[in-house]
Amino acid sequence: MKKLIIIIAVVVALAGGQAWALPGETFQWWTFEDDENPAEPEINLNPYGPATATITAAAPPEWIATLLGRDGVWQAEGSEQIALNVPNQMVPNPYKEIWIEIGFLGDLTGFSVIPTPFGGIVQQTSRSIEVVDPINNWKILTASYRIEPNPERERLCYIFSGDIAAVDYVKVSTVCVPEPLTISLLGFGGLMLWRRRRAA
């Protein structure tokens, strides 16, 4: 099922490739199709460098092909940490927006967002946890953050705890937001290009 979803997502991404061509935007989707750790995302629309996910635990975490109805899962007994490193646009911008979604088992017992270089202001703008499979207790965490100014990269760490702590997938979408004047110039440039195409 995961592979089918990935194929569909890749087709959609390629079909709408211009949507991801905007400067400062990235999208990463880890489905953990194998036991690679650190893992690169199965879908990586980040022109600024490779994003990685590193899974750690007190005892070595275990990759399982199928767990409680989910394919490609990292699990550990007690607690498990996943650390995401996401590179950014290297142009200084006033701020960056981050949206994240994680499918998991257990309880969220810790998280941190660390910009590099250190010193930016991090604000969590939303967070929710929803039980999507009451029988097996699978949950989805969604959260969003704002970092001022946009850093060169950020490290997002989440800790899940329980009799079985597990991570099924991770999605991260980011955008580095330029100055209002830059946005206006980009919009003006797009308008001029559109006019030239119409005139041709």
Backbone as CSV, one residue per row, in Angstrom:
resi,resn,N_x,N_y,N_z,CA_x,CA_y,CA_z,C_x,C_y,C_z
1,MET,0.829,-1.206,0.000,0.000,0.000,0.000,0.867,1.260,0.000
2,LYS,1.946,1.245,0.828,2.824,2.409,0.880,3.458,2.675,-0.474
3,LYS,3.907,1.600,-1.148,4.558,1.781,-2.442,3.607,2.409,-3.450
4,LEU,2.330,1.989,-3.434,1.339,2.577,-4.332,1.167,4.058,-4.042
5,ILE,1.105,4.413,-2.758,0.960,5.824,-2.373,2.162,6.629,-2.839
6,ILE,3.366,6.049,-2.698,4.581,6.743,-3.130,4.549,6.987,-4.629
7,ILE,4.169,5.961,-5.399,4.110,6.097,-6.851,3.145,7.211,-7.247
8,ILE,1.963,7.218,-6.614,0.980,8.252,-6.907,1.527,9.637,-6.561
9,ALA,2.178,9.734,-5.390,2.722,11.021,-4.952,3.803,11.518,-5.898
10,VAL,4.658,10.602,-6.390,5.717,11.002,-7.320,5.109,11.497,-8.624
11,VAL,4.095,10.787,-9.130,3.437,11.200,-10.363,2.826,12.582,-10.200
12,VAL,2.136,12.808,-9.068,1.525,14.111,-8.806,2.586,15.196,-8.703
13,ALA,3.699,14.864,-8.009,4.768,15.856,-7.850,5.384,16.222,-9.189
14,LEU,5.593,15.200,-10.047,6.171,15.482,-11.360,5.202,16.249,-12.238
15,ALA,3.922,15.867,-12.160,2.914,16.554,-12.969,2.791,18.011,-12.562
16,GLY,2.927,18.286,-11.271,2.847,19.667,-10.791,4.192,20.197,-10.383
17,GLY,5.216,19.816,-11.140,6.587,20.158,-10.778,6.819,21.635,-10.570
18,GLN,6.089,22.488,-11.311,6.299,23.929,-11.162,5.965,24.403,-9.764
19,ALA,5.044,23.687,-9.084,4.663,24.110,-7.730,5.830,23.991,-6.774
20,TRP,6.764,23.042,-7.054,7.914,22.868,-6.171,9.134,23.621,-6.679
21,ALA,8.968,24.402,-7.765,10.088,25.144,-8.312,10.246,26.498,-7.648
22,LEU,9.334,26.875,-6.762,9.435,28.167,-6.104,10.636,28.183,-5.173
23,PRO,11.427,29.248,-5.186,12.606,29.326,-4.325,12.221,29.203,-2.854
24,GLY,13.004,28.418,-2.126,12.805,28.316,-0.679,11.880,27.209,-0.229
25,GLU,11.215,26.477,-1.151,10.289,25.419,-0.746,10.962,24.056,-0.770
26,THR,10.603,23.197,0.202,11.077,21.810,0.200,9.948,20.894,0.657
27,PHE,10.061,19.619,0.265,9.141,18.597,0.758,9.909,17.290,0.876
28,GLN,9.777,16.621,2.040,10.426,15.341,2.301,9.404,14.367,2.865
29,TRP,9.460,13.113,2.381,8.516,12.097,2.865,9.277,10.787,3.067
30,TRP,9.427,10.406,4.336,10.045,9.130,4.683,8.954,8.083,4.902
31,THR,9.041,6.960,4.180,8.112,5.842,4.396,8.846,4.615,4.920
32,PHE,10.179,4.701,5.030,11.004,3.647,5.631,10.776,2.296,4.948
33,GLU,11.069,2.270,3.663,10.904,1.045,2.880,11.968,0.004,3.183
34,ASP,13.077,0.399,3.848,14.120,-0.561,4.214,14.755,-0.120,5.525
35,ASP,15.814,-0.841,5.942,16.421,-0.597,7.255,17.579,0.391,7.216
36,GLU,17.658,1.215,6.187,18.702,2.238,6.115,18.534,3.223,7.278
37,ASN,19.613,3.455,8.010,19.580,4.359,9.176,20.984,4.946,9.384
38,PRO,21.168,6.252,9.164,20.192,7.284,8.813,19.531,7.010,7.462
39,ALA,18.284,7.457,7.364,17.487,7.206,6.175,17.278,8.490,5.394
40,GLU,17.405,8.392,4.070,17.018,9.499,3.213,15.548,9.320,2.843
41,PRO,14.834,10.405,2.589,13.404,10.291,2.277,13.156,9.593,0.945
42,GLU,12.099,8.784,0.903,11.721,8.139,-0.356,11.278,9.171,-1.387
43,ILE,10.653,10.241,-0.932,10.348,11.380,-1.796,11.113,12.578,-1.251
44,ASN,12.020,13.111,-2.076,12.874,14.205,-1.622,12.829,15.336,-2.642
45,LEU,12.015,16.344,-2.367,11.925,17.531,-3.221,12.596,18.689,-2.487
46,ASN,13.908,18.528,-2.307,14.701,19.536,-1.612,15.945,19.824,-2.450
47,PRO,15.963,20.960,-3.145,17.107,21.267,-4.009,18.340,21.739,-3.252
48,TYR,18.251,21.871,-1.929,19.344,22.463,-1.156,20.237,21.425,-0.488
49,GLY,19.954,20.127,-0.704,20.797,19.092,-0.128,19.972,17.942,0.411
50,PRO,20.631,16.830,0.772,19.896,15.650,1.247,19.426,15.807,2.691
51,ALA,18.148,15.563,2.909,17.610,15.498,4.269,17.816,14.073,4.797
52,THR,17.933,13.927,6.111,18.122,12.607,6.712,17.256,12.451,7.950
53,ALA,16.910,11.198,8.241,16.210,10.835,9.475,17.058,9.785,10.190
54,THR,17.399,10.052,11.448,18.201,9.124,12.241,17.364,8.613,13.402
55,ILE,17.236,7.289,13.512,16.415,6.672,14.548,17.335,6.055,15.597
56,THR,17.127,6.410,16.864,17.949,5.894,17.949,17.051,5.460,19.107
57,ALA,17.624,4.624,19.985,16.917,4.161,21.177,17.945,3.616,22.143
58,ALA,17.534,3.387,23.403,18.443,2.837,24.403,18.970,1.475,23.941
59,ALA,18.041,0.614,23.518,18.426,-0.613,22.824,18.338,-0.321,21.334
60,PRO,19.147,-0.982,20.508,19.110,-0.668,19.073,17.689,-0.759,18.517
61,PRO,17.224,0.287,17.805,15.886,0.229,17.204,15.836,-0.842,16.122
62,GLU,14.659,-1.348,15.873,14.489,-2.449,14.930,13.559,-2.022,13.801
63,TRP,14.001,-2.273,12.561,13.141,-2.043,11.413,12.316,-3.288,11.154
64,ILE,11.010,-3.128,10.985,10.100,-4.248,10.766,9.326,-3.994,9.479
65,ALA,9.243,-5.023,8.652,8.558,-4.880,7.372,7.074,-4.594,7.555
66,THR,6.435,-5.253,8.547,5.013,-5.035,8.813,4.773,-5.099,10.313
67,LEU,4.081,-4.097,10.854,3.742,-4.056,12.279,2.335,-3.505,12.443
68,LEU,1.445,-4.322,12.986,0.079,-3.896,13.298,-0.584,-3.171,12.125
69,GLY,-0.468,-3.781,10.958,-1.142,-3.238,9.785,-0.392,-2.154,9.041
70,ARG,0.817,-1.829,9.463,1.600,-0.791,8.786,2.877,-1.391,8.207
71,ASP,3.268,-0.929,7.023,4.475,-1.424,6.363,5.635,-0.468,6.571
72,GLY,6.833,-1.048,6.797,8.031,-0.236,6.939,7.996,0.610,8.194
73,VAL,8.324,0.004,9.344,8.189,0.678,10.643,9.482,0.522,11.444
74,TRP,9.886,1.615,12.090,10.984,1.550,13.065,10.377,1.477,14.458
75,GLN,10.779,0.463,15.233,10.215,0.301,16.569,11.312,0.045,17.597
76,ALA,10.971,0.319,18.860,11.870,0.041,19.983,11.018,-0.155,21.230
77,GLU,11.557,-0.869,22.185,10.863,-1.053,23.467,11.228,0.100,24.391
78,GLY,10.217,0.687,25.023,10.464,1.778,25.972,10.361,3.143,25.331
79,SER,11.360,3.530,24.550,11.317,4.835,23.888,12.185,4.813,22.644
80,GLU,11.878,5.756,21.755,12.578,5.847,20.474,12.644,7.308,20.080
81,GLN,13.786,7.718,19.561,13.938,9.102,19.098,14.177,9.107,17.593
82,ILE,13.527,10.042,16.911,13.808,10.274,15.500,14.287,11.711,15.350
83,ALA,15.445,11.880,14.713,16.041,13.198,14.507,16.086,13.474,13.009
84,LEU,15.489,14.584,12.596,15.401,14.964,11.188,16.312,16.156,10.927
85,ASN,17.166,16.042,9.932,18.015,17.154,9.518,17.579,17.606,8.138
86,VAL,17.170,18.880,8.042,16.613,19.406,6.794,17.416,20.634,6.362
87,PRO,18.128,20.562,5.221,18.858,21.747,4.736,17.910,22.765,4.109
88,ASN,18.336,24.028,4.124,17.495,25.141,3.677,18.156,25.919,2.557
89,GLN,17.384,26.844,2.018,17.910,27.840,1.099,18.966,28.665,1.827
90,MET,20.116,28.885,1.180,21.229,29.568,1.839,21.127,31.091,1.746
91,VAL,19.999,31.596,1.281,19.781,33.038,1.202,19.110,33.497,2.494
92,PRO,19.652,34.517,3.183,19.004,34.980,4.410,17.593,35.486,4.141
93,ASN,16.640,35.004,4.908,15.249,35.437,4.809,14.729,35.726,6.213
94,PRO,13.674,36.545,6.326,13.176,36.896,7.657,12.739,35.698,8.498
95,TYR,12.093,34.715,7.861,11.646,33.565,8.648,11.386,32.356,7.764
96,LYS,11.201,31.230,8.421,10.920,29.966,7.744,9.733,29.314,8.412
97,GLU,8.841,28.719,7.602,7.694,27.965,8.109,7.951,26.471,7.889
98,ILE,7.594,25.666,8.894,7.780,24.215,8.830,6.475,23.537,9.202
99,TRP,6.085,22.531,8.412,4.919,21.707,8.737,5.378,20.257,8.769
100,ILE,4.956,19.511,9.791,5.412,18.136,9.951,4.245,17.225,10.284
101,GLU,4.309,15.990,9.794,3.311,14.967,10.107,4.047,13.660,10.351
102,ILE,3.720,12.981,11.462,4.371,11.718,11.820,3.303,10.712,12.216
103,GLY,3.362,9.507,11.633,2.534,8.393,12.081,3.315,7.583,13.102
104,PHE,2.714,7.319,14.271,3.501,6.702,15.344,2.635,5.872,16.288
105,LEU,3.331,5.047,17.085,2.758,4.323,18.221,3.409,4.834,19.494
106,GLY,2.644,4.864,20.593,3.179,5.305,21.874,2.681,6.691,22.225
107,ASP,3.467,7.388,23.036,3.139,8.750,23.452,4.286,9.675,23.095
108,LEU,3.951,10.889,22.667,4.973,11.898,22.421,5.456,12.408,23.769
109,THR,6.730,12.157,24.100,7.255,12.539,25.411,8.348,13.595,25.338
110,GLY,8.683,14.044,24.148,9.677,15.098,24.036,9.862,15.523,22.592
111,PHE,10.196,16.794,22.387,10.496,17.278,21.043,11.352,18.529,21.152
112,SER,12.104,18.790,20.085,12.909,20.008,20.019,13.132,20.373,18.561
113,VAL,13.264,21.672,18.308,13.584,22.189,16.979,14.799,23.088,17.152
114,ILE,15.916,22.690,16.537,17.180,23.382,16.753,17.690,23.925,15.429
115,PRO,17.694,25.252,15.255,18.231,25.826,14.018,19.753,25.837,14.020
116,THR,20.359,25.732,12.832,21.804,25.826,12.663,22.090,26.914,11.623
117,PRO,22.909,27.916,11.921,23.606,28.110,13.179,22.651,28.441,14.331
118,PHE,23.077,28.080,15.541,22.227,28.235,16.707,21.965,29.708,16.993
119,GLY,20.770,30.012,17.503,20.483,31.377,17.904,19.201,31.943,17.340
120,GLY,18.548,31.222,16.421,17.287,31.705,15.887,16.154,31.545,16.885
121,ILE,15.070,32.254,16.659,13.880,32.171,17.503,12.932,31.135,16.907
122,VAL,12.573,30.123,17.710,11.683,29.055,17.252,10.346,29.183,17.968
123,GLN,9.278,29.223,17.207,7.926,29.302,17.771,7.085,28.157,17.224
124,GLN,6.488,27.380,18.128,5.542,26.350,17.688,4.201,27.021,17.461
125,THR,3.684,26.908,16.242,2.449,27.607,15.898,1.218,26.706,15.948
126,SER,1.418,25.376,15.923,0.283,24.469,16.079,0.803,23.076,16.420
127,ARG,-0.064,22.284,17.071,0.253,20.870,17.323,-1.023,20.132,17.654
128,SER,-1.190,18.957,17.062,-2.329,18.107,17.390,-1.929,16.651,17.234
129,ILE,-2.580,15.788,18.022,-2.373,14.345,17.946,-3.739,13.691,17.804
130,GLU,-3.865,12.851,16.787,-5.141,12.198,16.488,-4.946,10.690,16.440
131,VAL,-5.824,9.947,17.108,-5.811,8.490,17.019,-6.543,8.105,15.737
132,VAL,-5.830,7.476,14.812,-6.418,7.128,13.519,-6.745,5.636,13.407
133,ASP,-6.237,4.835,14.347,-6.511,3.397,14.382,-6.711,2.998,15.839
134,PRO,-7.953,3.103,16.347,-8.205,2.823,17.769,-7.879,1.386,18.174
135,ILE,-7.969,0.444,17.248,-7.696,-0.956,17.593,-6.211,-1.164,17.890
136,ASN,-5.347,-0.642,17.029,-3.899,-0.817,17.206,-3.208,0.403,17.812
137,ASN,-3.991,1.474,18.026,-3.516,2.693,18.679,-2.500,3.489,17.853
138,TRP,-2.591,3.390,16.531,-1.763,4.255,15.704,-2.287,5.693,15.790
139,LYS,-1.339,6.635,15.842,-1.676,8.055,15.968,-0.949,8.857,14.893
140,ILE,-1.452,10.065,14.660,-0.790,11.009,13.756,-0.531,12.308,14.509
141,LEU,0.733,12.709,14.513,1.133,14.008,15.047,1.244,14.984,13.891
142,THR,0.595,16.138,14.001,0.802,17.233,13.059,1.242,18.450,13.857
143,ALA,2.224,19.160,13.351,2.743,20.333,14.049,3.308,21.312,13.038
144,SER,3.386,22.569,13.441,3.990,23.591,12.585,4.839,24.521,13.435
145,TYR,5.864,25.078,12.804,6.817,25.938,13.497,7.197,27.122,12.612
146,ARG,7.663,28.158,13.278,8.213,29.330,12.586,9.573,29.615,13.200
147,ILE,10.590,29.763,12.333,11.949,30.070,12.791,12.350,31.419,12.221
148,GLU,12.843,32.309,13.091,13.288,33.637,12.680,14.753,33.830,13.089
149,PRO,15.635,34.190,12.149,15.455,34.190,10.695,15.569,32.767,10.159
150,ASN,15.403,32.569,8.845,15.521,31.216,8.313,16.978,30.744,8.462
151,PRO,17.190,29.559,9.075,18.550,29.055,9.284,19.070,28.312,8.063
152,GLU,20.361,27.947,8.121,20.941,27.155,7.037,20.336,25.749,7.012
153,ARG,20.016,25.224,8.177,19.342,23.942,8.303,18.735,23.867,9.690
154,GLU,17.834,22.906,9.907,17.285,22.706,11.244,17.262,21.221,11.569
155,ARG,17.313,20.944,12.859,17.253,19.574,13.372,15.975,19.468,14.197
156,LEU,15.074,18.588,13.775,13.812,18.366,14.484,13.886,16.999,15.152
157,CYS,13.733,16.973,16.475,13.850,15.722,17.233,12.535,15.426,17.950
158,TYR,12.096,14.177,17.865,10.871,13.741,18.546,11.159,12.442,19.287
159,ILE,10.626,12.340,20.502,10.785,11.133,21.312,9.405,10.542,21.566
160,PHE,9.258,9.264,21.266,8.015,8.532,21.505,8.293,7.415,22.500
161,SER,7.388,7.246,23.470,7.593,6.263,24.529,6.360,5.390,24.700
162,GLY,6.584,4.162,25.203,5.494,3.227,25.454,6.013,1.808,25.471
163,ASP,5.125,0.844,25.736,5.543,-0.554,25.675,6.173,-0.846,24.322
164,ILE,5.542,-0.334,23.268,6.129,-0.347,21.926,6.074,1.075,21.394
165,ALA,7.236,1.655,21.129,7.305,2.966,20.480,7.707,2.732,19.033
166,ALA,6.970,3.316,18.117,7.246,3.051,16.707,6.924,4.271,15.856
167,VAL,7.654,4.396,14.743,7.416,5.455,13.761,7.138,4.794,12.423
168,ASP,6.012,5.151,11.818,5.586,4.568,10.547,6.038,5.414,9.363
169,TYR,5.877,6.734,9.431,6.263,7.616,8.333,6.449,9.021,8.868
170,VAL,7.120,9.849,8.072,7.329,11.261,8.416,7.214,12.090,7.146
171,LYS,6.474,13.201,7.223,6.416,14.175,6.139,6.854,15.533,6.689
172,VAL,7.709,16.212,5.958,8.150,17.562,6.345,8.069,18.473,5.133
173,SER,7.353,19.575,5.291,7.242,20.595,4.248,7.749,21.913,4.817
174,THR,8.575,22.626,4.060,9.130,23.880,4.569,9.096,24.952,3.482
175,VAL,9.115,26.200,3.919,9.265,27.326,2.992,9.998,28.453,3.702
176,CYS,11.042,28.976,3.047,11.761,30.148,3.540,11.096,31.384,2.937
177,VAL,10.618,32.266,3.776,9.807,33.400,3.325,10.689,34.638,3.168
178,PRO,10.758,35.207,1.944,11.615,36.377,1.729,10.968,37.663,2.209
179,GLU,11.745,38.754,2.094,11.243,40.082,2.439,10.040,40.428,1.554
180,PRO,9.106,41.241,2.048,7.953,41.640,1.221,8.350,42.222,-0.125
181,LEU,9.443,43.002,-0.175,9.889,43.586,-1.442,10.284,42.481,-2.417
182,THR,10.990,41.434,-1.890,11.401,40.320,-2.746,10.192,39.593,-3.278
183,ILE,9.180,39.377,-2.421,7.952,38.720,-2.859,7.297,39.521,-3.978
184,SER,7.272,40.854,-3.814,6.664,41.710,-4.837,7.411,41.596,-6.153
185,LEU,8.752,41.564,-6.090,9.544,41.449,-7.305,9.326,40.106,-7.988
186,LEU,9.231,39.026,-7.184,8.956,37.711,-7.756,7.595,37.703,-8.448
187,GLY,6.606,38.322,-7.781,5.282,38.391,-8.381,5.282,39.213,-9.654
188,PHE,6.030,40.325,-9.661,6.110,41.168,-10.841,6.796,40.424,-11.990
189,GLY,7.867,39.684,-11.644,8.571,38.908,-12.662,7.666,37.849,-13.276
190,GLY,6.865,37.191,-12.439,5.928,36.188,-12.943,4.875,36.803,-13.834
191,LEU,4.398,38.005,-13.478,3.402,38.696,-14.295,3.977,39.062,-15.655
192,MET,5.222,39.560,-15.672,5.849,39.936,-16.926,6.051,38.715,-17.818
193,LEU,6.455,37.589,-17.215,6.635,36.353,-17.987,5.312,35.912,-18.591
194,TRP,4.228,36.006,-17.800,2.903,35.617,-18.280,2.479,36.488,-19.459
195,ARG,2.775,37.807,-19.370,2.401,38.731,-20.440,3.186,38.414,-21.710
196,ARG,4.476,38.093,-21.544,5.308,37.778,-22.705,4.812,36.517,-23.397
197,ARG,4.381,35.521,-22.585,3.871,34.280,-23.158,2.572,34.531,-23.919
198,ARG,1.726,35.415,-23.388,0.469,35.723,-24.062,0.721,36.464,-25.372
199,ALA,1.732,37.328,-25.348,2.020,38.120,-26.537,2.671,37.278,-27.641
200,ALA,3.322,36.172,-27.228,4.056,35.349,-28.212,3.104,34.581,-29.131
